[in-house]
């Protein structure tokens, strides 16, 4: 596939500088950017799909635990550590 990429002066300059720092040509830098974009969007799609599947699997859990459809547990709060106060002296 052939593609023309038109960049404004600022982007073209930034691309050349980035490619120089990476030790590659502008073409290779653009290919890397496309690969990273495709990988990231694929990963997000897989996470969303898995989240939907898990939400469906566990949808009935609150009802099975007898929390009822409207009563949900609040955020978990860890227990407070015991206080290390010295006993009060008696007078």
C-alpha positions in Angstrom: 0.0 0.0 0.0 1.3 3.4 -0.9 0.3 6.5 1.2 1.0 10.2 0.9 1.3 11.8 4.3 1.0 15.6 4.4 2.3 17.2 7.5 2.4 20.8 8.5 5.9 22.3 9.1 5.8 21.8 12.9 4.8 18.2 12.7 7.3 17.5 9.9 10.1 19.0 11.9 9.1 17.1 15.1 9.0 13.9 13.0 12.5 14.5 11.6 13.8 15.3 15.1 12.2 12.2 16.7 13.5 10.0 13.9 17.0 11.4 14.3 16.9 10.8 18.1 15.7 7.2 17.5 18.4 6.6 14.8 15.9 5.8 12.1 14.4 7.5 9.1 11.1 9.3 9.1 9.4 6.4 7.2 10.5 3.9 9.9 9.3 6.3 12.7 5.9 6.6 11.1 5.7 2.8 10.7 6.5 2.4 14.4 3.9 4.9 15.4 1.2 3.1 13.3 2.2 -0.2 14.9 2.0 1.3 18.4 -1.4 2.8 17.6 -2.8 -0.5 16.2 -1.5 -2.4 19.2 -3.0 0.0 21.7 -6.4 0.1 20.0 -6.5 -3.7 19.8 -5.6 -4.0 23.5 -8.3 -1.5 24.5 -10.9 -3.5 22.4 -9.9 -6.7 24.1 -10.1 -5.2 27.5 -13.6 -3.8 26.7 -14.8 -7.1 25.3 -13.5 -9.0 28.4 -15.1 -6.5 30.8 -18.4 -6.9 29.1 -18.1 -10.7 29.2 -17.2 -10.6 32.9 -20.0 -8.2 33.8 -22.5 -10.5 32.1 -21.1 -13.6 33.9 -21.2 -11.9 37.3 -24.4 -9.9 36.8 -26.5 -12.0 39.1 -23.9 -12.3 42.0 -25.5 -9.6 44.2 -28.9 -11.3 44.0 -27.3 -14.7 44.8 -25.6 -13.2 47.8 -29.0 -11.9 49.0 -28.0 -8.3 48.6 -31.0 -7.8 46.5 -31.2 -5.8 43.3 -31.0 -2.4 44.9 -28.8 -3.1 47.9 -25.1 -3.2 47.0 -22.1 -3.4 49.2 -20.2 -0.1 49.7 -16.5 0.3 49.0 -14.4 -1.9 51.1 -12.9 -0.2 54.1 -10.0 -1.9 55.8 -10.3 -2.4 59.5 -8.7 0.2 61.7 -5.4 -0.8 63.3 -5.5 -1.2 67.1 -4.6 2.0 69.0 -1.4 2.0 70.9 -2.5 4.4 73.5 -1.1 3.9 77.0 -3.7 3.3 79.7 -4.8 6.4 81.5 -3.4 6.7 84.9 -6.0 6.6 87.7 -5.8 9.3 90.4 
